Amino acid sequence: MRFTYAEAMTQADYYAPLAQAAEAAGYTSMTVADSLIYPEESDSTYPYTDTGDREFLQGKEFIEAFILCAHLFAVTEKLRLTPFVVKLPVRPPVLAAKQASSLAFLSGNRLGLGVGLSPWPEDFAALGVDWKRRGKRMDECMDILRGLTDPSGDFFGYEGEFYEFAPLQQRPAPTERIPLLVGGHADAALRRAVLKGDGWMHAGGDGEELDRLLVRLAEIRREEGDTRDDFEVHVISYDAYDLDGVKRLEDKGVTDCIVGFRDPYVKGADPEPLEKKIKHLEWYAENIIAKANG
């Protein structure tokens, strides 16, 4: 089992020391959150909380995901970074491909690129992208990322409904394929993870819902004849906080446990000091990671 440390919506200057502490403690990865704007007025709801409230985002410090990855890669040596998740279809895919391949090359292939649809129509509006048919746009963006980040560095052209360009080349190419990890709980997202991705990222929720999603993901993989043994399944679960629970998750096909140690959905500034965060992640590493993988 691999373990990913998750911290978001805290002070921006905490991320570098937290990444270094997570690496030293033995975590495989750290998540990097993506949030582009916070509109002053919105009727949108957040899909991963019970109330749909999004006010917890107001005033929070978010460094742009690709830029934060570059910063954290520069201060670590082994830690993998898994954006959780980059809102892909609101970004120009050729630019996103260049950013991803540059990060992978400079970090020695330590990027596991989590990608997903933004739940906010305001993101699309602010960036001048049509909200309609966003799923199809997402598919095309993933195809373009896959083609332009290929380790061969060969010329790649594309002709689709939303994007079209003549063959072009972006170098340096990553020396290994960049894993594309698809986030989302809709059936379309699960199928996209199987057909176009290298893994799936769970956004949280109760254990019963997680079990349903894992069963459905396995069904889709069987339907599509997917027998890859390196397909990644990243989940958030209370089971990850004890050794028996970790074993249960492993038996269900989970490859990566995402763990955090506070409720990130609180309104206002994060009151927890850096030292306490580091103590929490170190305690978990000593009592769970070392024993689970010992």
RANOR-V397817 format. One record per helix or strand of 2 or more residues. SS is the DSSP state (2 for helix, 1 for strand). FROM is the first residue (numbers start at 1). TO is the last residue. Records with the same first field share a line. If there is no record, write none. Layout:
BEGIN
SS = FROM-TO ; FROM-TO
END
This chain:
BEGIN
1 = 2-5 ; 29-32 ; 80-83 ; 86-87 ; 111-116 ; 156-159 ; 164-168 ; 179-183 ; 199-201 ; 232-235 ; 256-259
2 = 12-25 ; 55-57 ; 65-74 ; 88-90 ; 93-107 ; 121-126 ; 134-148 ; 187-195 ; 207-223 ; 238-241 ; 243-251 ; 274-292
END
